[in-house]
Amino acid sequence: MARIWLKNPLAILVDSKQDGSGGLVVEGSIISEVLGRDQQPARPVDEVFDAAAHVVLPGLINTHHHFYQTLTRACPAALNKELFPWLKSLYPIWAGLTEEMIHVATRLAAVELLLSGCTLAADHHYIFPEAAPEALDIQVDAIRQTGIRATLTRGSMSLGEDEGGLPPRSTIQKEDVILADSARVIDLYHDPEEGSRLQIALAPCSPFSVTSELMRQSAALARRKKVRLHTHLGETQDENEFCLTRFGKRPVDYLEEVGWLADDVWLAHGIHFNEEEIIRLGRAGVGISHCPSSNMVLGSGRCPVRDLENAGCPVGLGVDGSASNDGSNMIQEVRQAFLLQRLQYGAAAISHDHALRWATKGSARCLGRSDVGVIAPGKQADLALFKLDEPRFSGAGDPLAALILCGAHRADYVMVAGDWQVVQGRPVGIDLAQLVAEHRELALLLRNSL
């Protein structure tokens, strides 16, 4: 296996027990050494990468996304709306998704994430229209063409508006179909081993779009198959009111009733919990994906990240759907989390280190991964390298802080499992101009499909 020395970085985010100022050695897909100042590799290397102009981070990890929504960014029908009316305006459009649209949207989102320093992304796909009943298979093929790691969640919606749910019947599936397909994609694609490039999780969409029985059956299936569980929860006050009206209880009580209050679960958003609910979530070890940009765009509220962490919840970051964030940029999401949580807790309580931790170690914990999210010997060689050579960084003193405070937005190099997937700001092996052209054409077709 080739040994590559990333030598003498401008700055590096390493595990607290390491120095790292001498760089690191990648051997195959693994980080084999982290070097202190003036330290040499233990054995000869095959290649030296001069990292003197780069800030080196563990690959950023995105814990919540909807790749297909890249096709409906800044959609006129959905502008300036809160979550429930926003969804109702978009459901009929998303019902027109085709296999080609899902494939292209997945590739574009993955490349966009890679360019922002993201090396592992969790996608929540819950739209399975008649034209694309095997959407997860389409996503698997697309992801394998990009080089990013992925946790693809087999989402679902089964509770139509005619039965008291939010989505129209054109966007939902029968529960026996959902469960059968969930088992099928786990058996076909889930790789539980260390260093996995692709994992599957089960993700009934939300309390207002699936039945309690589907939540229970999905949990039982996930535990038989040893995969994780994901859903939206606590995103808006409308959701709380829906749960009280339909189930006679708040969302966390509902979560416990259907068997989801457990450490194999991570939730998207987690905004509207009271103190007692935060304690219960922390005691159970439920993970939270904080999605600051989406929360601000939809006016949903502020996730109480420090309270959740202090209670025992792993907290990671998610860009959420590109129709509510309107972007798929993880390093920008780190800055958004930093700023929003400073507004929540004060400038002295939140540092750039907190935000970087949420996007790396915290996100890895949400996804049940111990092999990524940190630069340390034995961990996967997933790395994001940023330059500080743009005008926005001029005069910056602390390179790590500058990435966040000055607003980094694009990585220069990105490595996944020891292979370069971004080189000098460009994706490897992908015609980006052609991909964007295809994506724009399909987005227009989808918007005009009604």
Secondary structure, 3 states (H helix, E strand, C coil): CCEEEEECCCEECCCCCCCCCCEEEEECCEEEEEECCCCCCCCCCCEEEECCCEEEEECEEECCCCHHHHHHCCCHHHCCCCHHHHHHHHHHHHCCCCHHHHHHHHHHHHHHHHHCCEEEEEEEECCCCCCCCCHHHHHHHHHHCCCCEEEEEEEECCCCHHHCCCCCHHHCCCHHHHHHHHHHHHHHHCCCCCCCCEEEEEEECCCCCCCHHHHHHHHHHHHHHCCCEEEEECCCHHHHHHHHHHHCCCHHHHHHHCCCCCCCEEEEECCCCCHHHHHHHHHHCCEEEECHHHHHHCCCCCCCHHHHHHHCCCEEECCCCCCCCCCCCHHHHHHHHHHHHHHHHCCCCCCHHHHHHHHHHHHHHHCCCCCCCCCCCCCECCEEEEECCCHHHCCCCCHHHHHHHCCCCCCCEEEECCEEEEECCEECCCCHHHHHHHHHHHHHHHHCCC
